Amino acid sequence: MIPTFETERLVIRPYVKTDADKVELLAGNPIVAETTVAIPQPYPKGLAASWISKHEKKAIEIGSYTFAVVLKSTSEL
């Protein structure tokens, strides 16, 4: 199980399926993609859901964790 952490303002948690649309919107922004080597442009529909679906397996098999950072007040990524 991937842990969740909380600060006064933030929740740092595993991504969930319902995050996929927001991830696609954010990752599809060319300005965001410019800051990485791994985000393709244009960002393909469905890629975020596929990416999220692999997180738990990676955590279990190789100890690789990917976290969503969410504003506690609004639940916004």
Contacts in CASP RR format, 6 or more apart in sequence:
PFRMAT RR
TARGET T0000
AUTHOR 0000-0000-0000
METHOD contacts of the structure
MODEL  1
MIPTFETERLVIRPYVKTDADKVELLAGNPIVAETTVAIPQPYPKGLAAS
WISKHEKKAIEIGSYTFAVVLKSTSEL
2 13 0 8 1.000
2 14 0 8 1.000
2 55 0 8 1.000
2 56 0 8 1.000
2 59 0 8 1.000
2 65 0 8 1.000
2 67 0 8 1.000
4 11 0 8 1.000
4 12 0 8 1.000
4 13 0 8 1.000
4 14 0 8 1.000
5 11 0 8 1.000
5 12 0 8 1.000
5 13 0 8 1.000
5 67 0 8 1.000
6 12 0 8 1.000
6 72 0 8 1.000
7 72 0 8 1.000
8 72 0 8 1.000
9 71 0 8 1.000
9 72 0 8 1.000
9 73 0 8 1.000
10 69 0 8 1.000
10 70 0 8 1.000
10 71 0 8 1.000
10 72 0 8 1.000
11 69 0 8 1.000
11 70 0 8 1.000
11 71 0 8 1.000
11 72 0 8 1.000
11 75 0 8 1.000
12 67 0 8 1.000
12 68 0 8 1.000
12 69 0 8 1.000
12 70 0 8 1.000
13 67 0 8 1.000
13 68 0 8 1.000
13 70 0 8 1.000
14 55 0 8 1.000
14 56 0 8 1.000
14 66 0 8 1.000
14 67 0 8 1.000
14 68 0 8 1.000
15 23 0 8 1.000
15 52 0 8 1.000
15 55 0 8 1.000
15 66 0 8 1.000
15 67 0 8 1.000
15 68 0 8 1.000
16 52 0 8 1.000
16 68 0 8 1.000
17 49 0 8 1.000
17 52 0 8 1.000
17 53 0 8 1.000
19 48 0 8 1.000
19 52 0 8 1.000
19 68 0 8 1.000
19 77 0 8 1.000
20 46 0 8 1.000
20 48 0 8 1.000
20 49 0 8 1.000
20 52 0 8 1.000
21 48 0 8 1.000
22 76 0 8 1.000
22 77 0 8 1.000
23 48 0 8 1.000
23 51 0 8 1.000
23 52 0 8 1.000
23 77 0 8 1.000
24 43 0 8 1.000
24 45 0 8 1.000
24 46 0 8 1.000
24 47 0 8 1.000
24 48 0 8 1.000
26 32 0 8 1.000
26 77 0 8 1.000
27 33 0 8 1.000
27 39 0 8 1.000
27 43 0 8 1.000
27 47 0 8 1.000
27 48 0 8 1.000
28 39 0 8 1.000
28 41 0 8 1.000
28 42 0 8 1.000
28 43 0 8 1.000
30 41 0 8 1.000
32 39 0 8 1.000
33 39 0 8 1.000
33 40 0 8 1.000
33 41 0 8 1.000
33 43 0 8 1.000
40 47 0 8 1.000
55 65 0 8 1.000
55 66 0 8 1.000
58 64 0 8 1.000
58 65 0 8 1.000
58 66 0 8 1.000
59 65 0 8 1.000
68 77 0 8 1.000
69 77 0 8 1.000
70 76 0 8 1.000
70 77 0 8 1.000
END
